Amino acid sequence: MQVVTVLLVLVVSSTYAHIVRDRIKNSKVNKNKRIFGGEPAEPGFATYQVSIQTPLFEHICGGSIIGDRYILTAGHCIKNYINKHRESELQIVTGTNRYDKPGGVYYVKDLILHCNYGIKEYHNDIGLIRLNESIVFNKFTQPILLPTEPLKDGDEVVLTGWGNTDYINDLPDDLQKITLKYVPRKECLEALDNNPGLDIGHICTFTKEGEGACYGDSGSPLVKDGFVFGVVNWGFACATGKPDAQANVHFYNDWIRTQMKD
Ligand SMILES: *[C@@H]1O[C@H](CO)[C@@H](O)[C@H](O)[C@H]1NC(C)=O
């Protein structure tokens, strides 16, 4: 039986390994196949990409720079750090394709979770990180724009992230990239058997079995022509042949702008 999983690398690595091993036992997936199905991104490919981490360079989630003090990510990436006032445990690494070799390191001023996060399971899974200092932009560090129109049938988006590329190895050192197709809502609902976890605040992406997001890609951006259209949310992990659900940034534009005060 498949289990819906948010695509977060749990901070406790033994728990993570446990989950991964269970999946290998229970799955028919060819272990030698790269689950993510992407390829390393060239330096400077995704200048908006950040890694959200613990201070020991342990990657938790991805995110994208949408302002000199703002990071866009998934709600489930920051949720646990709000409840327990653990904001100071996070660092944001910018300007690099190697999450352990930062271009810049920034710290949290506020974690902003959507007020209707999880009102139903997996709904409104979007959040912002307000930094306590402005990001210094350069060749490898740049913001990405919020979309001005929704995606349409036939569109493709580029996902970047440091999520797992297979069930065996640790996270890849190098940022990975993959082009995915936007899946219209009706088609996606059908493919996901009308899963109630999918709501109007999601978009779906898919190509084929063996390609898609995995653990550690949560919060990472899906981009087209310089606009961030999606934020990795959840899927049947990993790349099992069903569309992945991503937060629909266009749907949350007003919420995002309202939160970005300065
Ligand atoms: C931001 O937070 C970091 C880590 O707590 C701290 O070292 C730094 O001085 C802070 N910067 C400002 C401008 O407060």
The ligand as an ORCA input file, in Angstrom:
! r2SCAN-3c Opt
* xyz 0 1
  C      21.018     37.671     12.718
  O      21.029     36.480     13.468
  C      22.330     35.918     13.640
  C      22.168     34.562     14.332
  O      21.378     34.661     15.469
  C      23.225     36.852     14.384
  O      24.522     36.323     14.514
  C      23.280     38.194     13.627
  O      24.037     39.133     14.374
  C      21.866     38.711     13.397
  N      21.922     39.937     12.587
  C      21.245     41.029     12.931
  C      21.375     42.200     12.019
  O      20.563     41.096     13.949
*
